[in-house]
Amino acid sequence: MQLQQSKPLVFLLFFIASCNTVQNTENKMESKQESEISISGEALSKQYCTGCHMYPEPGLLDKNTWQFGVLPQMAYRFGIYNEQARSSLIEKGQGGQFVEQGHIFPSEQILTDQEWELIQNFYHENAPDKLTIPAKEINMNIEGLEVRIPDFHVAPAMITAIAFNKETNEVYVADTKPEYSAINILDRKLNSKSTLALPSPISHLSYKADTIIATLMGSFMPSDAPSGSLIKIFKRPGESEYKGFVSMIKGLQRPVQATLTDINNDKLEDVIICEFGNHTGKLSLFVKQKNGQYDKRVLSKDPGAVAVQIIDLNKNGLKDIIVLISQGRERIEAHYNLGDKGFESRILLDFPASYGSASFSMLDWNNDGFEDIIYVNGDNADYSRSLKPYHGLRIYLNDGKNNFKEAFFQHQDGAYKAIAKDFDKDGDIDISLISYFPNLKDSPEEGYIFMENVGKSEKIKFRLRSFEQAAQGRWLVMESVDLGNRRGQGLLLGSFTGMAINEDESGEIAQDFAKKSPSLMLLNFD
């Protein structure tokens, strides 16, 4: 009852605050228009450009990207639409209702035209003409690496998720097309066993015994509509193929990852779902009840939740939820599990909105008993589609009190995901890194980079390596697999060619990838 009673109160307080804000804003704007504005563009930017995310320094982007890519989008958030109809920015249906309720695009202009002009001039005058991209040396040879392209292929390659079921020795591969999506079940030799068509793009796959758990996005393109779901795919009694599925959870906002775990130690499997959404979204915890139903609890109301790690970070014997938020206020955030008292949230790392946070993982890098963070950023499909010197991989070390400090950075254009383990079996941790947005025009082989650990003592240092065949695909997905060969554990890369390439003005490079890219590539290390 407490929760039900609190909702009208919260809504009323929010409504009053919103009305007062609009009235105050109107009065404020009228007074400003009557007198000369003396405040600087820099001061205005620091006042108004920190409400949704970390302050964006002008040097993060070049002049053209600010002027033609980012600033026009920022204007909408201040209620400045010029020739653009406000209604055209908001989708129809329930997704649009969420956007309206979130006051994403103000119905009243928040800044005066003079103030907005000062902000634009500040960024244009102080941004560089061009960003300087660091050079790096990559050795085109990985000793002991066996590369194999399986016979399995769907054209064009549009792989969105892979999962290796070590219990059944099966590999599940999600393939998305405009008219349908499918899960392909492959055997340990990566030959196709069966295919199951599904009505929605698949963003994430996991398994439990011989049951597949699939996260369906609802919409592959950006959307706030709650049309996503979590489904369970099973084999009917007496049959060897997957043919049926049932919904576990419906009404999700463009979910991209689902993590099953018993978060409250009641021996029932709960679900944590990253509802990425678009302008709105959330991180949701679905607590399973004894009757099989789920009780939904929203841990974060921000869009862009992209990945979760479950770990007892504060060492209190309970599972904590660590999440990467990759939209707007990009950050890594801990939701500390306090048992019956719920969760306490704390930001561990904060990043600028242009960073393009893509993935992260936690492991004890320096063997001091505390979990460190490997963070990867390089998503370049937003309004600033240019190569950036701050894209790449970072290692943050834990001081023992869950304060994280950057100890290493490796630049990599469009970096997307990293897997850390001792690939070359020399006693230290190496890193395999894929990039979905490398410079595909000039250096497509950087779609995969092997970071060979050559550091000594406490110094973190890597030798960069790749191989020629890496240039054949656009690697969106990378998963660890152990297919029972003598070479031991390997990696399976999945290619997605269904997106334009930023450096490819004619579209010819993208068309070439769509025609020639393999769907999968298997990497085995000696």
MIKEVO-128585 format. One record per residue (C-alpha): x, y, z; chain. Coordinates in nm, 4 decimals. Example, Ala and Ser with C-alpha at 12.3 -4.5 7.8 and 13.67 -1.06 7.14 Angstrom:
// residues 2
((1.2300, -0.4500, 0.7800), "A"),
((1.3670, -0.1060, 0.7140), "A"),
//
This chain:
// residues 526
((0.0000, 0.0000, 0.0000), "A"),
((0.2853, 0.2363, 0.0715), "A"),
((0.4047, 0.2252, -0.2882), "A"),
((0.0543, 0.2792, -0.4235), "A"),
((-0.0032, 0.5826, -0.1992), "A"),
((0.3292, 0.7402, -0.2865), "A"),
((0.2688, 0.7503, -0.6624), "A"),
((0.0060, 1.0321, -0.6679), "A"),
((0.2181, 1.2370, -0.4263), "A"),
((0.5306, 1.2028, -0.6390), "A"),
((0.3346, 1.2868, -0.9531), "A"),
((0.1751, 1.5920, -0.7885), "A"),
((0.5081, 1.7239, -0.6651), "A"),
((0.6607, 1.6699, -1.0083), "A"),
((0.3644, 1.8401, -1.1761), "A"),
((0.3839, 2.1449, -0.9472), "A"),
((0.7608, 2.1690, -0.9939), "A"),
((0.7207, 2.1442, -1.3708), "A"),
((0.4530, 2.4158, -1.3800), "A"),
((0.6614, 2.6458, -1.1638), "A"),
((0.9639, 2.5787, -1.3842), "A"),
((0.7720, 2.6720, -1.6991), "A"),
((0.6269, 2.9888, -1.5400), "A"),
((0.9616, 3.0919, -1.3956), "A"),
((1.1298, 3.0210, -1.7289), "A"),
((0.8792, 3.2402, -1.9152), "A"),
((0.9277, 3.5302, -1.6711), "A"),
((1.3034, 3.4861, -1.6817), "A"),
((1.3108, 3.4901, -2.0615), "A"),
((1.0948, 3.8043, -2.0789), "A"),
((1.3272, 3.9923, -1.8443), "A"),
((1.6341, 3.8787, -2.0395), "A"),
((1.4859, 3.9900, -2.3679), "A"),
((1.4298, 4.3366, -2.2195), "A"),
((1.7944, 4.3806, -2.1192), "A"),
((2.1332, 4.3022, -2.2681), "A"),
((2.2749, 3.9602, -2.1832), "A"),
((2.6201, 3.9956, -2.0330), "A"),
((2.6904, 3.6329, -1.9411), "A"),
((2.9398, 3.4463, -2.1620), "A"),
((2.8696, 3.1488, -2.3855), "A"),
((3.1027, 2.9376, -2.1726), "A"),
((2.9170, 3.0227, -1.8524), "A"),
((2.5844, 2.9521, -2.0208), "A"),
((2.7090, 2.6174, -2.1497), "A"),
((2.8178, 2.5187, -1.7997), "A"),
((2.4836, 2.6265, -1.6626), "A"),
((2.2605, 2.4521, -1.9140), "A"),
((2.4652, 2.1667, -2.0636), "A"),
((2.5102, 1.9644, -1.7456), "A"),
((2.1484, 1.8817, -1.6668), "A"),
((2.1486, 1.5531, -1.8573), "A"),
((2.5151, 1.4512, -1.8735), "A"),
((2.8737, 1.5394, -1.7877), "A"),
((2.9826, 1.8805, -1.9123), "A"),
((3.0855, 1.8522, -2.2795), "A"),
((3.4167, 2.0285, -2.3342), "A"),
((3.4466, 2.1910, -2.6820), "A"),
((3.7617, 1.9894, -2.7541), "A"),
((3.5692, 1.6605, -2.7539), "A"),
((3.4478, 1.7178, -3.1118), "A"),
((3.5553, 1.9114, -3.4192), "A"),
((3.3805, 2.2292, -3.5355), "A"),
((3.1732, 2.0669, -3.8104), "A"),
((3.0471, 1.7906, -3.5831), "A"),
((2.9390, 2.0439, -3.3223), "A"),
((2.7747, 2.2706, -3.5782), "A"),
((2.5950, 2.0171, -3.7967), "A"),
((2.5672, 1.7086, -3.5752), "A"),
((2.5412, 1.7749, -3.2037), "A"),
((2.4264, 2.1345, -3.1483), "A"),
((2.1076, 2.0985, -3.3574), "A"),
((2.0133, 1.7990, -3.1426), "A"),
((2.0946, 1.9881, -2.8228), "A"),
((1.8674, 2.2698, -2.9375), "A"),
((1.5656, 2.0387, -2.9288), "A"),
((1.6333, 1.9650, -2.5599), "A"),
((1.6057, 2.3394, -2.4911), "A"),
((1.2768, 2.3731, -2.6789), "A"),
((1.4409, 2.5329, -2.9835), "A"),
((1.2954, 2.3701, -3.2947), "A"),
((1.3350, 2.6335, -3.5697), "A"),
((1.1892, 2.4738, -3.8829), "A"),
((1.1570, 2.1296, -3.7181), "A"),
((0.8117, 2.0366, -3.5933), "A"),
((0.8299, 1.9217, -3.2315), "A"),
((0.5759, 1.6471, -3.3010), "A"),
((0.8074, 1.4931, -3.5642), "A"),
((1.0627, 1.4133, -3.2913), "A"),
((0.8175, 1.2050, -3.0897), "A"),
((0.7022, 0.8633, -3.2056), "A"),
((0.3386, 0.7622, -3.2019), "A"),
((0.1772, 0.5363, -2.9441), "A"),
((0.2933, 0.4479, -2.5953), "A"),
((0.6585, 0.5186, -2.6720), "A"),
((0.5695, 0.8779, -2.7514), "A"),
((0.3664, 0.8995, -2.4326), "A"),
((0.6749, 0.8023, -2.2317), "A"),
((0.8716, 1.0775, -2.4065), "A"),
((0.6019, 1.3346, -2.3297), "A"),
((0.5836, 1.2223, -1.9672), "A"),
((0.9618, 1.2525, -1.9412), "A"),
((0.9544, 1.6132, -2.0723), "A"),
((1.2340, 1.5236, -2.3141), "A"),
((1.1428, 1.7915, -2.5681), "A"),
((1.0108, 2.1011, -2.3873), "A"),
((0.6938, 2.2566, -2.5230), "A"),
((0.8259, 2.6007, -2.4187), "A"),
((1.1652, 2.7419, -2.5147), "A"),
((1.4040, 2.7285, -2.2168), "A"),
((1.6769, 2.9568, -2.3563), "A"),
((1.6449, 3.2880, -2.5338), "A"),
((1.7679, 3.3053, -2.8902), "A"),
((2.0565, 3.5257, -2.7715), "A"),
((2.1647, 3.2746, -2.5079), "A"),
((2.1539, 2.9866, -2.7532), "A"),
((2.3563, 3.1837, -3.0066), "A"),
((2.6209, 3.2557, -2.7415), "A"),
((2.6468, 2.8850, -2.6568), "A"),
((2.6773, 2.7861, -3.0222), "A"),
((2.9453, 3.0488, -3.0833), "A"),
((3.1398, 2.9314, -2.7786), "A"),
((3.1588, 2.5733, -2.9084), "A"),
((3.2347, 2.6728, -3.2648), "A"),
((3.5122, 2.9131, -3.1625), "A"),
((3.6784, 2.6776, -2.9150), "A"),
((3.6450, 2.3412, -3.0896), "A"),
((3.9374, 2.2201, -3.3019), "A"),
((3.9078, 2.2093, -3.6792), "A"),
((3.9989, 1.8415, -3.6645), "A"),
((4.0627, 1.5845, -3.3927), "A"),
((4.4095, 1.4289, -3.3837), "A"),
((4.3926, 1.0496, -3.3972), "A"),
((4.6880, 0.8706, -3.2325), "A"),
((4.9020, 0.6451, -3.4477), "A"),
((4.9687, 0.2891, -3.3370), "A"),
((5.1773, -0.0019, -3.4510), "A"),
((5.0041, -0.3334, -3.5134), "A"),
((5.1926, -0.6534, -3.5934), "A"),
((4.9944, -0.8515, -3.8515), "A"),
((5.0763, -1.1888, -3.7023), "A"),
((4.9387, -1.3769, -3.4012), "A"),
((5.1522, -1.6766, -3.3198), "A"),
((4.9597, -1.9978, -3.2629), "A"),
((4.6321, -1.8592, -3.3961), "A"),
((4.4112, -2.0813, -3.6118), "A"),
((4.1431, -1.8978, -3.8101), "A"),
((3.8458, -2.0847, -3.9521), "A"),
((3.5416, -1.9597, -4.1414), "A"),
((3.2529, -2.2032, -4.0852), "A"),
((3.0310, -2.3209, -4.3685), "A"),
((2.7316, -2.1693, -4.1875), "A"),
((2.6385, -1.8438, -4.3592), "A"),
((2.3399, -1.6143, -4.3939), "A"),
((2.3544, -1.3362, -4.6520), "A"),
((2.3981, -1.0590, -4.5803), "A"),
((2.5649, -1.1266, -4.2463), "A"),
((2.3575, -0.9630, -3.9715), "A"),
((2.4543, -1.1433, -3.6515), "A"),
((2.3272, -0.9736, -3.3346), "A"),
((2.3973, -1.2304, -3.0603), "A"),
((2.5866, -1.5538, -2.9928), "A"),
((2.5751, -1.7929, -2.6993), "A"),
((2.7734, -2.1145, -2.6438), "A"),
((2.5896, -2.3794, -2.4416), "A"),
((2.8670, -2.5802, -2.2772), "A"),
((2.6120, -2.8302, -2.1433), "A"),
((2.4829, -2.9354, -2.4858), "A"),
((2.7869, -2.8345, -2.6975), "A"),
((2.5587, -2.6178, -2.9098), "A"),
((2.6110, -2.2663, -3.0387), "A"),
((2.3121, -2.0335, -3.0690), "A"),
((2.3443, -1.7609, -3.3333), "A"),
((2.0899, -1.4808, -3.3735), "A"),
((2.0455, -1.3417, -3.7238), "A"),
((1.8315, -1.0364, -3.7997), "A"),
((1.6729, -0.9354, -4.1278), "A"),
((1.4227, -0.6566, -4.2008), "A"),
((1.1408, -0.9064, -4.2435), "A"),
((1.2255, -1.1606, -3.9713), "A"),
((1.4711, -1.2757, -3.7061), "A"),
((1.5980, -1.6246, -3.6418), "A"),
((1.7958, -1.8317, -3.3964), "A"),
((2.0264, -2.0780, -3.5665), "A"),
((2.1302, -2.3813, -3.3611), "A"),
((2.4754, -2.5077, -3.4583), "A"),
((2.6613, -2.8184, -3.3438), "A"),
((3.0173, -2.8220, -3.2067), "A"),
((3.1524, -2.8249, -3.5646), "A"),
((2.9452, -2.5137, -3.6366), "A"),
((2.7167, -2.6961, -3.8772), "A"),
((2.3505, -2.5937, -3.8747), "A"),
((2.1137, -2.8279, -3.6887), "A"),
((1.7942, -2.6235, -3.7005), "A"),
((1.6537, -2.2737, -3.7279), "A"),
((1.3696, -2.1081, -3.5407), "A"),
((1.2064, -1.7907, -3.6756), "A"),
((1.1085, -1.5223, -3.4246), "A"),
((0.8974, -1.2073, -3.4642), "A"),
((1.1461, -0.9546, -3.3292), "A"),
((1.5189, -0.8685, -3.3427), "A"),
((1.7261, -1.0595, -3.0881), "A"),
((1.9707, -0.8599, -2.8772), "A"),
((2.0932, -1.1171, -2.6243), "A"),
((2.1020, -1.4956, -2.5781), "A"),
((2.1672, -1.7156, -2.2765), "A"),
((2.0643, -2.0652, -2.1719), "A"),
((1.9619, -2.2878, -1.8849), "A"),
((2.0206, -2.6592, -1.9467), "A"),
((1.8758, -2.7114, -2.2951), "A"),
((1.6428, -2.4112, -2.2802), "A"),
((1.7345, -2.0930, -2.4685), "A"),
((1.6599, -1.7559, -2.3093), "A"),
((1.6259, -1.4865, -2.5765), "A"),
((1.5895, -1.1107, -2.5341), "A"),
((1.3705, -0.9646, -2.8087), "A"),
((1.4185, -0.5932, -2.8716), "A"),
((1.0782, -0.5243, -3.0219), "A"),
((1.2385, -0.2644, -3.2475), "A"),
((1.5904, -0.2714, -3.3837), "A"),
((1.5750, 0.0996, -3.4631), "A"),
((1.5674, 0.3515, -3.1753), "A"),
((1.2297, 0.3459, -3.0023), "A"),
((1.0694, 0.4043, -2.6640), "A"),
((0.7820, 0.1650, -2.7307), "A"),
((0.7424, -0.1162, -2.4737), "A"),
((0.7309, -0.3839, -2.7447), "A"),
((1.0257, -0.5940, -2.6280), "A"),
((1.0086, -0.9190, -2.4352), "A"),
((1.2023, -1.2019, -2.2761), "A"),
((1.1169, -1.5472, -2.4056), "A"),
((1.2017, -1.9062, -2.3249), "A"),
((1.2645, -2.1400, -2.6216), "A"),
((1.2293, -2.5112, -2.5573), "A"),
((1.2142, -2.8540, -2.7129), "A"),
((0.8831, -3.0324, -2.7070), "A"),
((0.8802, -3.3726, -2.5316), "A"),
((1.0333, -3.6406, -2.7509), "A"),
((1.1705, -3.3937, -3.0072), "A"),
((1.5315, -3.2927, -3.0652), "A"),
((1.4687, -2.9549, -3.2288), "A"),
((1.3666, -2.6252, -3.0729), "A"),
((1.0175, -2.5499, -3.1977), "A"),
((0.8219, -2.3674, -2.9296), "A"),
((0.8620, -2.0624, -2.7111), "A"),
((0.6750, -1.8872, -2.4326), "A"),
((0.6988, -1.5318, -2.3013), "A"),
((0.8571, -1.4826, -1.9619), "A"),
((0.8310, -1.1030, -1.9396), "A"),
((0.6542, -0.8622, -2.1757), "A"),
((0.6245, -0.4864, -2.2171), "A"),
((0.9962, -0.4056, -2.2189), "A"),
((1.1454, -0.0888, -2.3671), "A"),
((1.3919, -0.2065, -2.6312), "A"),
((1.5788, -0.4474, -2.4007), "A"),
((1.9391, -0.5350, -2.4890), "A"),
((2.0479, -0.7703, -2.2097), "A"),
((1.8797, -0.9990, -1.9565), "A"),
((2.0697, -1.1505, -1.6635), "A"),
((1.9191, -1.4360, -1.4644), "A"),
((2.0329, -1.4703, -1.1037), "A"),
((1.8931, -1.5253, -0.7549), "A"),
((1.9492, -1.1708, -0.6304), "A"),
((1.7764, -1.2081, -0.2918), "A"),
((1.8838, -1.5637, -0.1974), "A"),
((1.5299, -1.7058, -0.1873), "A"),
((1.6197, -1.9875, -0.4305), "A"),
((1.4068, -1.8328, -0.7053), "A"),
((1.5670, -1.7014, -1.0240), "A"),
((1.5218, -1.3281, -1.0690), "A"),
((1.5910, -1.1289, -1.3870), "A"),
((1.7779, -0.8016, -1.4342), "A"),
((1.6969, -0.6382, -1.7686), "A"),
((1.8676, -0.3487, -1.9432), "A"),
((1.5759, -0.1649, -2.1046), "A"),
((1.7885, 0.0552, -2.3281), "A"),
((1.4922, 0.2353, -2.4846), "A"),
((1.5808, 0.5542, -2.6690), "A"),
((1.4921, 0.8872, -2.5090), "A"),
((1.3514, 0.7013, -2.2085), "A"),
((1.4372, 0.3634, -2.0601), "A"),
((1.5352, 0.1943, -1.7365), "A"),
((1.7311, -0.0714, -1.5517), "A"),
((1.4746, -0.3135, -1.4149), "A"),
((1.4873, -0.5908, -1.1572), "A"),
((1.2172, -0.8552, -1.1875), "A"),
((1.1919, -1.0434, -0.8577), "A"),
((1.0367, -1.3847, -0.9040), "A"),
((0.7518, -1.4752, -0.6701), "A"),
((0.6530, -1.8217, -0.5494), "A"),
((0.3529, -1.8191, -0.7853), "A"),
((0.5894, -1.7805, -1.0830), "A"),
((0.5024, -1.4158, -1.1457), "A"),
((0.7534, -1.1292, -1.1371), "A"),
((0.7512, -0.8179, -0.9215), "A"),
((0.9127, -0.5336, -1.1200), "A"),
((1.1415, -0.2871, -0.9445), "A"),
((1.3034, -0.0012, -1.1347), "A"),
((1.6637, 0.0601, -1.0237), "A"),
((1.7397, 0.3392, -1.2712), "A"),
((1.5025, 0.5508, -1.4794), "A"),
((1.7610, 0.6583, -1.7348), "A"),
((1.7804, 0.5260, -2.0923), "A"),
((2.0884, 0.3482, -2.2255), "A"),
((2.1417, 0.0615, -1.9802), "A"),
((2.3510, -0.1700, -2.1961), "A"),
((2.5313, -0.4262, -1.9791), "A"),
((2.5223, -0.5691, -1.6270), "A"),
((2.7739, -0.7555, -1.4135), "A"),
((2.6702, -0.9372, -1.0948), "A"),
((2.9351, -0.9364, -0.8229), "A"),
((2.9623, -0.8831, -0.4470), "A"),
((3.1532, -0.5587, -0.4817), "A"),
((3.1114, -0.4296, -0.1262), "A"),
((3.1907, -0.7708, 0.0286), "A"),
((2.8740, -0.7958, 0.2399), "A"),
((2.7827, -1.1441, 0.1183), "A"),
((2.5079, -1.0233, -0.1174), "A"),
((2.5066, -0.9896, -0.4962), "A"),
((2.5452, -0.6338, -0.6221), "A"),
((2.4362, -0.5099, -0.9653), "A"),
((2.6935, -0.3140, -1.1646), "A"),
((2.5544, -0.1485, -1.4777), "A"),
((2.6948, 0.0426, -1.7732), "A"),
((2.4734, 0.3300, -1.8908), "A"),
((2.5612, 0.4350, -2.2456), "A"),
((2.3106, 0.7067, -2.3306), "A"),
((2.3202, 1.0687, -2.2177), "A"),
((2.4906, 1.0582, -1.8795), "A"),
((2.7286, 0.7749, -1.9589), "A"),
((2.8545, 0.5990, -1.6479), "A"),
((2.9249, 0.2793, -1.4599), "A"),
((2.7002, 0.2582, -1.1592), "A"),
((2.6865, 0.0177, -0.8643), "A"),
((2.3566, -0.0838, -0.7088), "A"),
((2.4689, -0.2214, -0.3739), "A"),
((2.2455, -0.4955, -0.2401), "A"),
((2.1378, -0.4128, 0.1162), "A"),
((1.9095, -0.7119, 0.1553), "A"),
((1.5671, -0.6214, 0.2994), "A"),
((1.6619, -0.2521, 0.2773), "A"),
((1.6718, -0.2646, -0.1016), "A"),
((1.9543, -0.1176, -0.3080), "A"),
((2.1838, 0.1801, -0.2683), "A"),
((2.3215, 0.3297, -0.5890), "A"),
((2.6624, 0.4897, -0.6368), "A"),
((2.8362, 0.6127, -0.9513), "A"),
((3.1743, 0.4448, -0.9912), "A"),
((3.2853, 0.6137, -1.3141), "A"),
((3.1434, 0.9021, -1.5174), "A"),
((3.2066, 0.9669, -1.8888), "A"),
((3.1237, 1.2443, -2.1391), "A"),
((2.8191, 1.1869, -2.3587), "A"),
((3.0348, 1.1607, -2.6721), "A"),
((3.2356, 0.8646, -2.5396), "A"),
((3.0034, 0.6010, -2.6859), "A"),
((3.0225, 0.3523, -2.3976), "A"),
((2.9859, 0.0033, -2.5414), "A"),
((3.0769, -0.2650, -2.2849), "A"),
((3.2641, -0.3427, -1.9656), "A"),
((3.3808, -0.6344, -1.7533), "A"),
((3.5095, -0.6788, -1.4009), "A"),
((3.8062, -0.8893, -1.2950), "A"),
((4.0947, -0.8695, -1.0504), "A"),
((4.3605, -0.7456, -1.2925), "A"),
((4.6456, -0.6996, -1.0441), "A"),
((4.5619, -0.9914, -0.8115), "A"),
((4.5133, -0.7744, -0.5024), "A"),
((4.1781, -0.9286, -0.4096), "A"),
((3.9633, -0.6442, -0.5456), "A"),
((3.7675, -0.6314, -0.8687), "A"),
((3.8955, -0.3898, -1.1340), "A"),
((3.7157, -0.2637, -1.4455), "A"),
((3.7904, -0.3033, -1.8159), "A"),
((3.5860, -0.0397, -1.9985), "A"),
((3.5364, -0.0202, -2.3761), "A"),
((3.3968, 0.2820, -2.5600), "A"),
((3.3571, 0.3367, -2.9330), "A"),
((2.9894, 0.3362, -3.0278), "A"),
((2.9877, 0.5805, -3.3194), "A"),
((2.6290, 0.5620, -3.4439), "A"),
((2.5064, 0.8853, -3.2872), "A"),
((2.5166, 1.2505, -3.3932), "A"),
((2.8972, 1.2753, -3.3812), "A"),
((3.0042, 1.0150, -3.6351), "A"),
((3.3731, 1.0922, -3.6529), "A"),
((3.6891, 0.9140, -3.5453), "A"),
((3.7753, 1.0076, -3.1881), "A"),
((4.1094, 0.9940, -3.0022), "A"),
((3.9385, 0.8891, -2.6778), "A"),
((3.7716, 0.5779, -2.8211), "A"),
((3.9320, 0.2566, -2.7040), "A"),
((3.9924, 0.0413, -2.3971), "A"),
((4.0685, 0.1510, -2.0416), "A"),
((4.1699, -0.0403, -1.7327), "A"),
((4.0588, 0.1085, -1.4015), "A"),
((4.2176, -0.0269, -1.0841), "A"),
((4.0301, -0.0570, -0.7554), "A"),
((4.1965, 0.1055, -0.4526), "A"),
((4.0342, -0.1496, -0.2209), "A"),
((3.7479, 0.0851, -0.1315), "A"),
((3.5734, 0.0644, -0.4696), "A"),
((3.7249, 0.3890, -0.5932), "A"),
((3.8510, 0.3350, -0.9472), "A"),
((4.1425, 0.5105, -1.1131), "A"),
((4.2479, 0.4848, -1.4781), "A"),
((4.5737, 0.2892, -1.5021), "A"),
((4.5857, 0.2211, -1.8779), "A"),
((4.4361, 0.3480, -2.2037), "A"),
((4.4657, 0.2002, -2.5508), "A"),
((4.3165, 0.4044, -2.8319), "A"),
((4.1066, 0.2101, -3.0796), "A"),
((3.8589, 0.3625, -3.3226), "A"),
((3.5088, 0.2311, -3.2625), "A"),
((3.6046, -0.0203, -2.9909), "A"),
((3.3090, -0.2358, -2.8933), "A"),
((3.3877, -0.5360, -2.6732), "A"),
((3.6811, -0.6942, -2.4912), "A"),
((3.7391, -1.0436, -2.3528), "A"),
((4.0284, -1.0789, -2.1096), "A"),
((4.2044, -1.4097, -2.0409), "A"),
((4.5410, -1.5790, -2.0845), "A"),
((4.5039, -1.6562, -2.4552), "A"),
((4.8713, -1.7348, -2.5200), "A"),
((4.9067, -1.9342, -2.1961), "A"),
((5.2121, -1.7500, -2.0668), "A"),
((5.0728, -1.6779, -1.7224), "A"),
((4.9299, -1.3279, -1.7653), "A"),
((4.6018, -1.1817, -1.8892), "A"),
((4.5744, -1.0838, -2.2560), "A"),
((4.2818, -0.9034, -2.4172), "A"),
((4.0897, -0.9703, -2.7365), "A"),
((3.9247, -0.6513, -2.8595), "A"),
((3.6727, -0.6076, -3.1396), "A"),
((3.5759, -0.2802, -3.3014), "A"),
((3.2511, -0.2260, -3.4880), "A"),
((3.3428, 0.1263, -3.5981), "A"),
((3.7111, 0.1130, -3.6930), "A"),
((3.8336, 0.3076, -3.9923), "A"),
((3.6923, 0.0501, -4.2332), "A"),
((3.8129, 0.2507, -4.5304), "A"),
((4.1825, 0.2565, -4.4399), "A"),
((4.2387, -0.0089, -4.1720), "A"),
((3.9580, -0.2689, -4.1635), "A"),
((4.1921, -0.5240, -4.0011), "A"),
((4.1509, -0.3239, -3.6792), "A"),
((3.8087, -0.4826, -3.6434), "A"),
((3.9923, -0.7349, -3.4255), "A"),
((4.3014, -0.6626, -3.2174), "A"),
((4.4887, -0.9047, -2.9941), "A"),
((4.6447, -0.7185, -2.7031), "A"),
((4.9340, -0.9401, -2.5973), "A"),
((5.0304, -0.8683, -2.2377), "A"),
((5.4020, -0.7846, -2.2207), "A"),
((5.3938, -0.5807, -1.9007), "A"),
((5.6348, -0.6561, -1.6189), "A"),
((5.5901, -0.6038, -1.2462), "A"),
((5.3095, -0.3502, -1.1981), "A"),
((5.3472, -0.1858, -1.5389), "A"),
((5.0581, -0.2440, -1.7811), "A"),
((5.1813, -0.2828, -2.1376), "A"),
((5.0565, -0.4618, -2.4472), "A"),
((5.1866, -0.5517, -2.7913), "A"),
((4.9141, -0.5081, -3.0547), "A"),
((4.8551, -0.7796, -3.3112), "A"),
((4.5964, -0.8668, -3.5743), "A"),
((4.5633, -1.0892, -3.8830), "A"),
((4.4631, -1.0350, -4.2452), "A"),
((4.1291, -1.2199, -4.2347), "A"),
((4.0066, -0.9841, -3.9614), "A"),
((3.9388, -0.7313, -4.2386), "A"),
((3.6701, -0.9541, -4.3902), "A"),
((3.3922, -0.8812, -4.1393), "A"),
((3.2275, -0.6078, -3.9336), "A"),
((3.2553, -0.7636, -3.5913), "A"),
((2.9630, -0.6687, -3.3685), "A"),
((2.9647, -0.9831, -3.1519), "A"),
((3.2412, -1.1818, -2.9835), "A"),
((3.1902, -1.4766, -2.7480), "A"),
((3.4132, -1.7359, -2.5832), "A"),
((3.3575, -2.0920, -2.7043), "A"),
((3.5106, -2.4281, -2.6232), "A"),
((3.4209, -2.6600, -2.9080), "A"),
((3.6236, -2.9542, -2.7848), "A"),
((3.9246, -2.9235, -3.0128), "A"),
((4.2789, -2.9791, -2.8937), "A"),
((4.3627, -2.6136, -2.9232), "A"),
((4.1454, -2.5370, -2.6223), "A"),
((3.9176, -2.2414, -2.5725), "A"),
((3.8550, -2.0045, -2.8601), "A"),
((3.6529, -1.7072, -2.9746), "A"),
((3.3615, -1.6836, -3.2132), "A"),
((3.3168, -1.3525, -3.3960), "A"),
((2.9841, -1.2503, -3.5495), "A"),
((2.9598, -0.9994, -3.8343), "A"),
((2.6810, -0.7432, -3.8779), "A"),
((2.6842, -0.5619, -4.2127), "A"),
((2.3468, -0.3897, -4.1911), "A"),
((2.4705, -0.0397, -4.1089), "A"),
((2.6249, 0.2420, -4.3102), "A"),
((2.9965, 0.3130, -4.2720), "A"),
((3.0849, 0.6641, -4.1606), "A"),
((3.3869, 0.7021, -4.3926), "A"),
((3.2037, 0.5479, -4.6893), "A"),
((3.0314, 0.8357, -4.8704), "A"),
((2.9496, 0.6336, -5.1820), "A"),
((2.8265, 0.3273, -4.9922), "A"),
((3.0527, 0.0966, -5.1947), "A"),
((3.2498, -0.0311, -4.8939), "A"),
((2.9308, -0.1179, -4.7062), "A"),
((2.7939, -0.3004, -5.0117), "A"),
((3.1170, -0.4966, -5.0438), "A"),
((3.0996, -0.6090, -4.6808), "A"),
((2.7340, -0.7082, -4.7264), "A"),
((2.8265, -0.9274, -5.0253), "A"),
((3.1485, -1.0841, -4.8995), "A"),
((3.1535, -1.0866, -4.5196), "A"),
((3.1338, -1.4262, -4.3487), "A"),
((2.8682, -1.4574, -4.0821), "A"),
((3.1043, -1.6163, -3.8307), "A"),
((3.4778, -1.6481, -3.7789), "A"),
((3.6314, -1.8949, -3.5314), "A"),
((3.9618, -1.8079, -3.3620), "A"),
((4.1504, -2.0850, -3.1811), "A"),
((4.4671, -2.0138, -2.9826), "A"),
((4.7429, -2.2694, -2.9294), "A"),
//
